[in-house]
Amino acid sequence: MRYKIIDQKGLNFITITVIDWIDLFTRKALGEIVTRNLAYSSNKKGLKIFGYVIMSSHIHLIVRAAKEQDLSAILRDFKSYTAKQIIEFLKEKESKESRKEWLLSHFRNAAIVDGKNRNYKVWQNGNRPIELYTPKVIRQKLDYIHRNPVVGGIVSLPEHYLHSSASNYQSGHLSASQKNNKLEIDLLEGIWNDEGFIFMGR
């Protein structure tokens, strides 16, 4: 079942998943494609990012759109452009991804099944949006995002995971790794939305 984003300007918990839950982002270069494009969406498209984690097969985000923007359109463009860059990376002769032929074949077959006149399909349809209204629910989703790598047995502490906003909340500012990735976020200690100010103490 596909769910639509009802409140385009409200705070939403979003999940973007690779087709068939393939572990695509085990390769650092592929994860960096996602990070760069999140940064671009934030800097140029009006995507406000309050929390994120990039796991091997999916991405969790807490986001909203700037007032003049449409969240569904931003996410659609993000998925479209990252898919193109992922396919380009896999097609490169210099690519060190050992599974590239299998991945390209799988993404090609997924596009055929989807039947929407494209050569490859990287992302599942939809973003599984959940609207976030109360500080309690917002905090629950933020904790869920940051604990994903811990639950997955990848790291012992959330802030040790590279592709996550956990260290932002741990330190209150950008970590060195996030400066390298050029992905800034807005901390949820205080955000404005159409309903007013939400204060989120650490």
Phi and psi in degrees as a GROMACS rama.xvg file:
@    title "Ramachandran Plot"
@    xaxis  label "Phi"
@    yaxis  label "Psi"
@TYPE xy
-102.849  137.375  ARG-2
-114.658  142.22  TYR-3
-97.0643  152.754  LYS-4
-77.4544  115.055  ILE-5
-80.0615  -50.5286  ILE-6
-99.757  98.897  ASP-7
-67.8558  -20.0886  GLN-8
-106.713  -3.90585  LYS-9
-85.4995  172.963  GLY-10
-79.2273  128.957  LEU-11
-131.196  142.423  ASN-12
-93.4809  121.958  PHE-13
-121.596  140.648  ILE-14
-124.196  121.531  THR-15
-113.277  121.952  ILE-16
-122.19  137.624  THR-17
-67.0738  145.093  VAL-18
-53.8519  133.805  ILE-19
58.0685  22.3964  ASP-20
55.063  37.6861  TRP-21
-67.8825  136.894  ILE-22
-76.5537  81.7302  ASP-23
-85.3594  -36.9446  LEU-24
-93.7305  31.7087  PHE-25
-76.8314  -20.1702  THR-26
-90.1587  124.267  ARG-27
-55.5762  -42.1211  LYS-28
-61.2401  -34.4504  ALA-29
-72.8549  -37.3954  LEU-30
-63.8613  -34.9285  GLY-31
-69.5631  -27.3879  GLU-32
-61.2207  -44.0188  ILE-33
-64.2041  -46.4908  VAL-34
-59.9318  -46.5937  THR-35
-60.4668  -40.5293  ARG-36
-77.3346  -27.5712  ASN-37
-65.6116  -42.6503  LEU-38
-61.2775  -42.9588  ALA-39
-62.765  -44.5838  TYR-40
-62.2459  -34.3938  SER-41
-72.2174  -44.6964  SER-42
-79.1975  -32.7004  ASN-43
-116.271  -21.3571  LYS-44
-110.536  -5.90321  LYS-45
86.2563  20.8468  GLY-46
-84.3196  120.756  LEU-47
-95.607  115.751  LYS-48
-105.412  122.639  ILE-49
-111.005  -12.2691  PHE-50
-172.805  146.651  GLY-51
-159.4  157.51  TYR-52
-150.016  136.448  VAL-53
-108.081  106.17  ILE-54
-92.9979  -179.597  MET-55
-66.4067  -30.0855  SER-56
-123.244  -2.89027  SER-57
-159.728  166.122  HIS-58
-126.443  134.382  ILE-59
-109.887  137.693  HIS-60
-135.965  146.022  LEU-61
-113.366  114.016  ILE-62
-145.144  163.917  VAL-63
-149.201  168.086  ARG-64
-100.798  149.379  ALA-65
-60.5229  158.89  ALA-66
-55.6647  -35.5741  LYS-67
-88.5304  2.49674  GLU-68
-111.859  167.64  GLN-69
-118.008  120.544  ASP-70
-62.7524  -41.309  LEU-71
-59.9203  -41.1557  SER-72
-67.441  -40.4022  ALA-73
-61.711  -46.8226  ILE-74
-66.8176  -37.0177  LEU-75
-61.197  -46.4233  ARG-76
-65.8945  -39.1914  ASP-77
-60.1518  -46.8581  PHE-78
-66.7188  -40.1979  LYS-79
-63.9133  -47.06  SER-80
-72.9505  -40.5706  TYR-81
-63.8329  -37.3585  THR-82
-60.7518  -43.9315  ALA-83
-61.5656  -43.5881  LYS-84
-69.0815  -35.7961  GLN-85
-64.1682  -44.8486  ILE-86
-63.8513  -42.9694  ILE-87
-59.9731  -42.5214  GLU-88
-61.362  -44.1016  PHE-89
-67.6834  -27.4308  LEU-90
-82.6992  -14.9095  LYS-91
-66.1005  137.012  GLU-92
-63.0365  -32.1669  LYS-93
-80.1724  -6.88427  GLU-94
-59.8446  131.103  SER-95
-95.3616  11.7232  LYS-96
-74.7289  110.608  GLU-97
-67.68  -19.6028  SER-98
-99.3661  13.1759  ARG-99
-59.7465  -39.7129  LYS-100
-64.9485  -42.419  GLU-101
-64.106  -43.5383  TRP-102
-63.0978  -46.6084  LEU-103
-60.6963  -41.3396  LEU-104
-63.6493  -42.5862  SER-105
-65.6217  -44.2753  HIS-106
-67.3611  -32.8094  PHE-107
-67.7755  -44.4646  ARG-108
-65.3895  -37.099  ASN-109
-63.2606  -37.3263  ALA-110
-66.1794  -38.945  ALA-111
-63.4706  -44.5101  ILE-112
-64.3386  -39.9402  VAL-113
-67.4633  -34.2721  ASP-114
66.4049  36.4511  GLY-115
-112.999  32.3547  LYS-116
57.8115  49.1382  ASN-117
-137.696  159.262  ARG-118
-82.0887  -32.8544  ASN-119
-138.807  149.199  TYR-120
-129.016  114.448  LYS-121
-98.333  -41.5424  VAL-122
-103.497  146.457  TRP-123
-66.6997  154.205  GLN-124
-66.8964  146.179  ASN-125
80.3823  169.35  GLY-126
-128.545  4.61887  ASN-127
45.8233  57.0546  ARG-128
-71.8206  143.129  PRO-129
-129.043  120.138  ILE-130
-72.6154  138.411  GLU-131
-112.663  119.986  LEU-132
-112.813  -40.9299  TYR-133
-106.981  149.972  THR-134
-54.6646  -36.567  PRO-135
-62.1825  -47.8922  LYS-136
-69.074  -38.563  VAL-137
-59.6293  -46.8531  ILE-138
-63.7982  -38.6305  ARG-139
-60.6836  -44.5072  GLN-140
-69.9612  -37.1329  LYS-141
-64.5805  -44.1968  LEU-142
-63.0601  -39.3488  ASP-143
-60.9094  -45.4139  TYR-144
-58.4933  -50.3923  ILE-145
-70.8469  -25.0332  HIS-146
-87.7166  -7.64472  ARG-147
-51.8635  -50.5985  ASN-148
-66.5863  -28.3228  PRO-149
-71.461  -47.5021  VAL-150
-60.9777  -34.6743  VAL-151
-76.9363  -3.33544  GLY-152
75.6354  19.4715  GLY-153
-84.7847  -41.8486  ILE-154
-134.694  164.449  VAL-155
-91.5588  -25.5379  SER-156
-128.982  140.185  LEU-157
-54.5655  -39.7386  PRO-158
-71.8353  -7.30018  GLU-159
-83.8027  -11.624  HIS-160
-83.1327  128.329  TYR-161
-64.3463  -50.7526  LEU-162
-92.9407  66.2719  HIS-163
-157.387  156.293  SER-164
-90.7438  6.16822  SER-165
-58.4916  -39.9208  ALA-166
-69.6952  -24.9617  SER-167
-60.4673  -44.951  ASN-168
-76.9528  -25.7181  TYR-169
-70.5855  -42.0707  GLN-170
-101.421  -19.7995  SER-171
82.6752  4.85828  GLY-172
-154.015  178.757  HIS-173
-68.951  134.826  LEU-174
-78.737  166.89  SER-175
-60.586  -39.7376  ALA-176
-64.8011  -38.9555  SER-177
-73.0236  -30.0799  GLN-178
-63.5864  -38.9361  LYS-179
-64.8539  -36.6657  ASN-180
-81.3889  -11.108  ASN-181
60.3402  31.5921  LYS-182
-111.998  105.092  LEU-183
-97.8852  151.577  GLU-184
-129.326  166.214  ILE-185
-98.9053  121.139  ASP-186
-68.2894  146.77  LEU-187
-84.5615  11.645  LEU-188
-61.545  -30.7436  GLU-189
-161.548  118.013  GLY-190
-133.846  147.182  ILE-191
-95.7206  137.638  TRP-192
-137.249  -172.983  ASN-193
-66.4513  -17.3292  ASP-194
-92.7222  -6.49128  GLU-195
123.251  -155.011  GLY-196
-98.9444  132.563  PHE-197
-112.333  120.117  ILE-198
-99.7777  129.319  PHE-199
-124.775  93.213  MET-200
-69.2961  144.026  GLY-201
